[in-house]
């Protein structure tokens, strides 16, 4: 059995996000961690898109559009 960790954030500080991601990676046994899903809730900080590179091989990046529904996000619209 594996799990997905979902981190939702909006204009969060860079160091706080990095501590969170590193904490998840360090504290979760690799065999149980399927993915880390980071959901950007329409932040306006430009450098947050760089997180995709830093999250190792277990990442997905979803940038929420204004007024987007869960179904639209899931379908990638």
Secondary structure as GFF3:
##gff-version 3
##sequence-region A 1 77
A	DSSP	beta_strand	3	9	.	.	.	ID=ss1
A	DSSP	alpha_helix	14	27	.	.	.	ID=ss2
A	DSSP	three_ten_helix	30	32	.	.	.	ID=ss3
A	DSSP	beta_strand	33	40	.	.	.	ID=ss4
A	DSSP	three_ten_helix	46	50	.	.	.	ID=ss5
A	DSSP	alpha_helix	51	54	.	.	.	ID=ss6
A	DSSP	beta_strand	59	63	.	.	.	ID=ss7
A	DSSP	alpha_helix	70	75	.	.	.	ID=ss8
###
